[in-house]
């Protein structure tokens, strides 16, 4: 029985992922120079605020696209993965923001993908926020994100203790980064509110098992601040799901494997009702 099969049976996917991430972070801290990263942050234009695109002025539900070659819950999604080409092809199709997955082991991503996507958008004067997604456990990762061009970071409240969350938010603020906080429980919503976070992602996928709970957005929606940017993520793949999320008063959905596994992601975006 494989490690992943044992993890599936015991609901331990998240534990394995975070163990690997802690080891990776320890290695990166030994080889990356913090001073050099700080200098690198100055090479980028000012971050694009998430509030410039969400909520939509016309009250439309907006798509946010996550760029990744693979995913731990689906395996390889796109063998011929070209993040820059994908970003540019989708950026002019009404996409509110782009998420770049930078985790190497589970998403086959790289920080260099983040920088390449941001550079391509800047060259074409496409003012779209670029969000770094990874398993955030250390304030150092916020500095990395900005050094490689991110405008915002996507963190998971459930993976962070109070002190680490506070340190990560302080590091993000120092770098001028917006923070999107993923929540799955009432307690996590309250922690996000207490921390003053203004952009919340209801994550339908349980990282312990990878199972998706379609009812979670409706359950958590009454608890979300009316002033917050409200987003749903996790296995969204049908027009019916999108209609239900829109009716609940969310501002955006994050589209992942349904686009990345499609032969023509732009056509798939249109099929889901986004033009």
Secondary structure as UniProt FT lines:
FT   HELIX           3..10
FT   HELIX           13..31
FT   HELIX           34..41
FT   TURN            42..43
FT   HELIX           50..52
FT   TURN            57..58
FT   STRAND          62..67
FT   STRAND          70..71
FT   TURN            72..74
FT   STRAND          75..76
FT   TURN            79..80
FT   HELIX           83..91
FT   TURN            92..94
FT   STRAND          97..101
FT   HELIX           104..107
FT   HELIX           111..123
FT   TURN            124..125
FT   STRAND          129..133
FT   HELIX           140..147
FT   TURN            148..149
FT   STRAND          152..156
FT   HELIX           157..159
FT   HELIX           162..175
FT   STRAND          178..183
FT   HELIX           186..194
FT   TURN            195..196
FT   STRAND          199..203
FT   TURN            207..209
FT   TURN            214..215
FT   HELIX           216..221
FT   TURN            222..223
FT   TURN            226..227
FT   STRAND          229..233
FT   HELIX           239..247
FT   TURN            248..249
FT   STRAND          252..255
FT   HELIX           257..260
FT   HELIX           265..271
FT   TURN            272..273
//
